[in-house]
Amino acid sequence: MKIKELKYQSDSSSYFEKIKHLDWPVYLDSCYQKDKPHSEFARFDIITAEPFKKISCNKRVTVLSDKEGKQEFKKPSLEVLSDVMSKYLLPNNEIPFVGGAIGYCSYELNLETSKKNLIDTMKMGIYDWAIIVDHFREKSYIVSMLFDDQTKDLWPKLESLFSKDVKNIYQDFIIKDTIRANLSFKNYEKKFNNIMNYINAGDCYQINLSKKFDVDTEGDSWNLYKKFRDVNKSPFMAYLLYDEFEILCGSPERFINSKNKKVTTRPIKGTRVRGKTSNIDEKNANELLNSKKDQSENLMIVDLLRNDLSINCEVGSVKVDELFKIESYPNVHHLVSTISGILEEDSNNFKLLSDSFPGGSITGAPKKRATEIIDEQEEHARDLYCGSICYFSFDGSLDSNIAIRSMVHLNKKLHFYSGGGITVGSNVKDEYQEIEDKAENIKQTLNFFKE
């Protein structure tokens, strides 16, 4: 392993700006806030570019590399990724990412749907180096396992790049028009009633229904992301720049983490808007904490995820560590639970993610029927929304989010989504308002860039 220490920056976005011009740059951003108490979820930022292999899925899985050229596979995407990564696996390391795969899996990755996706259902780069920013230790460093021969040539260029100040000038970002939504309250109410009929008939207990927004733009979405991270301040944010589009993710939710065989998931289910005064804010948080409806909704997803983890975890090891914990973000309070288990010896992180995908907190329960009803009721493909941004490190660790509060910037148009869970106790006006509340941080950010 090769490591070089860099000057620590509490705002690691300055490091990303130095490598943004390189191929497939990615920024996994914990949105560390030095004026807030330490959170284990806001400790590390990961920045890299120039993958030596690129894996994309659009009906078929394509693996592209300079050495081996282009290869195509009909196997499932994560199975192909597992095969590629099996050549490089190492013992566990305390560093969260020592090189490996970083990218995204769209919501539709494992689902049958006739809807047309805007972007590939999966993109993963295999990266041989990364900048790690450790906010607890106030350390920054470049790390590489030197698996790829080209890294030896690239290393001195990286050292030079990060040892000097680079002034980056990017095109301004502009919102060209008003935001459009594909679902009015009247149409939402029809879909809500259809879902309530399914629930009352016993088809399902909970369904997550979403709406889609889009708006015309000009310029560089990196400027939008920098403002978004200031407004949103969530621990599982990310910016990924590909050839045709960019991903801007503001997620507060961890999906699956796996390290040293310990597996953890933290579903969010239950939301209240932040109050405009401290008294109202505290009242809203306490109302959420003591809401039997929201507790019931959360518990359904906890049970679903216990079952999902049990497929790949040791018998008897899956347990609920935290139930109904309040977490507060700039625009909403959330109800969060934590489930953990021990990964079986004959399983692996690729199978673990695949068998749990998509995350139950954004489908409903039971999952299979919920995804069928979602496909029937929603007129849009979800693409990245409710999928996952994730990494698989060469040392065998996995971390992933649920890609809510996220945007796709493609062909001068910004696409984003918002949704909420519907149960037998739901009220249509409250649920519709929750969708608007969850999208507020994105809308607020876009207001800064209106023409």
Secondary structure, DSSP 8 states (H G I E B T S, - for coil): -EEEEE---SSTHHHHHHHTTSSS-EEEE----TTS---GGGSEEEEE---SEEEEESSSEEEEETTTEEEEE-S-HHHHHHHHHTTT-----SSS-SSEEEEEE-GGGG----S--SS-SEEEEEESEEEEEETTTTEEEEEE---SHHHHHHHHHHHHHHSS---------EE-S--EES--HHHHHHHHHHHHHHHHTTS-SEEEEEEEEEEEEES-HHHHHHHHHHHH--TEEEEEE-SSEEEEEEE--EEEEEETTEEEE--EEEEEE--SSHHHHHHHHHHHHT-HHHHHHHHHHHHHHHHHHHTTB-TT--EEEEEEEEEE-SSEEEEEEEEEEEB-TT--HHHHHHHT-S-GGGTEESHHHHHHHHHHH-SS--TTTTSEEEEEETTS-EEEE---SEEEEETTEEEEEEEEEE-TT--HHHHHHHHHHHTHHHHHHHHTTB-
